[in-house]
Every structure is written in structure tokens, then in C-alpha cells.
């Protein structure tokens, strides 16, 4: 599959993140990143959620999954532990994790 992206001169890449989690345990099952060539090419929230859910392993029950969209100030990356508040859907992150999965 070949892709071609052309950004406007001076356009900054636009990062979008979301986390797919089990609503019963609050355990994060997938961390999803979308990188657009600019904010003009960003996905709508629903599109980002659909793309994230499409990447979840097939053995997981989709009925138990939800998507959380972290606030812009939440630092995301590979060496973080993520916690989803089951009532608000709010994402918190903290560094120095051995894995980014945590059961609340």
C-alpha cells in the first residue's frame, strides 16, 4: 500500500491520541496515535475512536470497550502508566511504568 502526504509549507504535524479501555476494569487495551500533516488534516473525534477500535485485538469483546480522549496537557508515550477514571473517562498518566496497562 502506497501513501503520499503533502503538507503546506510551514504546517506543523498534528498529533492525536486516544486510549481504548475495558469499561468494567478500566484497563487500557490499546493506545492509539494518529499523526496528521497539519491540524487541517486531523480526524474528527469519532473517526479517531473508530480507527482506534479497529486496531484492538479481535479476542476482546467490543461491548466492554470504550474510548477515552486525553486532555491536551496529558503527556503520552511508551514509558507511561495510564489510568482511566471509570466515571468521568478522564485519563491520567504517570512516568516510569514497566507497562502502560494498569487495572484500577
N, C-alpha and C positions, 0 to 999 in steps of 0.2 A: 504494500500500500504506500503510495507516494503522497506526501503532503507538501504544500507550499504556502508559506505565510509571508505577507509583505506588510511591514509596519510603516506608518508615516514617519518621516524624518522627525526625530526629537520625541517620538512617542515612547513612553516608559512601559515596560512589561507590567501586566496586571495579574497579581496572584489571587486566587480564590481557593478557600479551604472549606471543607465540611467533614464531619465525622458521622459515621453510621454506627448506631449503638443498639443494644438489646434493651428494650423498654422495661423488661422485668428485672434485670440485674444492673443496668446502666453500664454494662461492659462495652467498651469500644471494640467493634469488629472490623472497622475499615477507616483509615484516614485518607481522604481524597483531596488531591490538589489539581486545580486547573490553572494553566498559565496561558493567558491571552496576550496577544501582541500589544494591546493597549486597553484602556478601560472601555473604549467604544466597542471592543470585541468581547467583552465579558459576557458570561452566561447569566441568564435570569436565575433567581434563587431556585425555582422549580426545576429548571434544566440542570443545574449543578447537582441537585438532590437526585434526580433521575440517573445522571451519569455515575454518581457515587453508588447508588443501589445496584446498578448494572454490574459493578465490579465485585460485589460481595460474593463469597464462595457459595456455590449452589446448595450445599448441605444445610444452610441456615434458613429457618422459617421466616419468610418476608413479613408475616403478620406480626412478628415480635420486634421488628426493626423500625427505627425512626432515624431522622437525620437532624443533626444539630449544626448550626452555623455559628462559629465563634465570633465574638465581638472583634472589631479590628485591632484592638490592643492586645489580644491574646497571642502570645508567641507560640508558634507551632514548629515542629521539626522532629527529626528522628530520635533524639535523646530526651524525650519528654514523657511524663505520665499525664494522661488526660482523665478528667473526672467529669461526668455529665450529671448535673442535678436532675433527678427524675421528675421533679415537679415543674421546674421552670425551663428545662432544656439548656440551661446555661453551661458553658464549657469553661473549665478552669484547667490550667496546665502548670506543671512544675518540672524543673530540670532534674538531671541526674537519675533518671529512671533506667532500670535494666530493660524494661519493655514499655511500650506505650499503652498496654492494656491494664486496666485496673477494674476490679469488681468493687462496687460501692456497698 
